[in-house]
Amino acid sequence: MNESAEDAVFQSVQNFKKAGGGCLVENSTFGLNRRTGFLKQLSEDTGVHIVAGTGHYVADAQKDETLKRTVEEMTQHIVDELTVGAVDCPEVKCGFIGEIGCQYPVMGKILKM
């Protein structure tokens, strides 16, 4: 995300706050270039609570190294992000499982989850 996009997001969240909003849920999961550190800073700067999600989006959005993980390793990743901290910003724990993405045709690994 470039600086002008970040500024636009910041402005939108400020407007949300001025309109009475207090909490946003951000559903970008691992594999979608989630930027948890940016969300943390955005929350601190605006006073709006932002809840980050964890999970794995569809296979086409994943890096090869992620697709090589076992179901147990993918599951542990989700558990760790909920209980220890986000991979991309360890001081932030994710607040929900946002998505376990699948697509047609369903891949074998998804069937095992």
N, C-alpha and C positions, 0 to 999 in steps of 0.2 A: 504494500500500500504506500503510495507516495504522500508527500507532505500535504498537498492540497486535498487529497482524499481524507487524510486524518483530520484536517481542519474542518471538513464538511461533516464528518462523523461527530466531532467535538461540538460543533454548532447545533447539530440535530439533537444531541443528548442534552445540551444546555436548554434548548427550546422545550424538550420533553420535561425537564425539571421545572421550568417556569410555568408549564401548563399543569403542574401538580404531580408529575410522574416521579416515582421513587425507586423503581427497580426494573431492570431489563434482564431478559434471559437470552443469552447468546448461544446459538446451537451449532456453531462451527466445531466439528470434531477433528480428531487427529486425521491428517491426510488432506484437510482442506485449508492448510496454511493458517490455522488458528494462531492468533497472536495474543496470548494470554497476558503478556507483559503490557501490551498496549491497552487491553481492557482494564487491567489493574490501574494503570496511570489515568485512564479516562475516568474511572470511578472515583479515584482520589481527587482529581481536578474538578469534577462536576458535583460530587456529593450524591450521585446516583449509584445505587447498588447494582452491580452487574454479576450475574451468575453464569459461569462458564460451564459448558457441557463437555462430556467425554464420550467416547465411543469410536467406532470406525465406520467411515462412509463406504460407498461402493468400491469394488475392486479397481475400477478404472481410475479412481482418485488416489490410489495408494502407491507408494514407492515399492519397488521390487522387494526390498529388504523386509517390509511389513508383510507382504504377501507370503514370504517364506516362513513367517512365524507360525508356531503351532496354535491351535485353538486355545490351549492353556496359557500360552504366552500373551496372546491377544486379550484374554480375559484378565490376566494379572495386570496388564497395562491399564485397563479400565479401573480395576480395584485400586491400584496405586494412585491413579489420578484423583480418585475420590477420597482416599485416606492419607496419602503422603503429600502429594502435590503434582501439579501439571508438569509434564515433561519439558515444556518450553518455558515454564516459569514456576519453579518448585515451591515458591512461597505462597502460591495460590492453589487451593484445593478446588477441584471441580465440584459442582453442586448437584449434578444429575447426569444420568446416562441419556445423552441427547439422541443418539441414533445408532442402530446397528443396520447399516445400509445393505441392501441386497438388490439384485437386479435379475431380470430374466435374460438368459437362462440362469437359474440359481447355481452358483458355484458349489462344489463339494464341501469346502471348508465352512461355508455359511450354514449348510444343512446340519453340521455337527455342533454349532454353537447353541 
